[in-house]
Amino acid sequence: MPNVPHCPSCGNELLQKNRVLLFVVGLVAVGATAACFFLSPFFWIATSFLVLIGGFLIAWSTLGKGRWCRQCKKFPVF
C-alpha cells in the first residue's frame, strides 16, 4: 500500500491536485493583473483580488504541494 498523506486535523486522506496546473494558473492570474493594472484605474480593485488569488495558487502549488482535505476543507502547508 502506498504511503498516502493524511490530514493533520481530521486524519482523512489528502487529495493531490495537479501542481503544475495550479502554478501555471497562478502565473496567468498575476500576469493578467499586470495587464489590467495599466488599462484603467477602474480595474485596480479587481486586480488586487486577482493578484491575491494568483499568489495563493502559486504558494499552494509550491508550499502546500497541491494537497487538499475533502472532509475538513483544509489545505495543510507543512
BELQUIWO-V549342 format. One record per residue. RES is the residue in three letters. PSI is psi in whole degrees, 0 to 359 (* if undefined). Layout:
res:psi
RES:PSI
RES:PSI
This chain:
res:psi
MET:130
PRO:156
ASN:101
VAL:128
PRO:147
HIS:153
CYS:131
PRO:341
SER:309
CYS:347
GLY:2
ASN:161
GLU:144
LEU:137
LEU:146
GLN:114
LYS:163
ASN:109
ARG:322
VAL:317
LEU:318
LEU:318
PHE:317
VAL:318
VAL:323
GLY:318
LEU:321
VAL:320
ALA:318
VAL:322
GLY:321
ALA:331
THR:316
ALA:320
ALA:316
CYS:330
PHE:324
PHE:353
LEU:309
SER:146
PRO:340
PHE:329
PHE:359
TRP:324
ILE:316
ALA:323
THR:331
SER:322
PHE:322
LEU:322
VAL:327
LEU:318
ILE:316
GLY:318
GLY:322
PHE:316
LEU:321
ILE:316
ALA:320
TRP:323
SER:331
THR:304
LEU:317
GLY:354
LYS:22
GLY:22
ARG:146
TRP:134
CYS:123
ARG:332
GLN:308
CYS:2
LYS:36
LYS:160
PHE:94
PRO:135
VAL:320
PHE:*
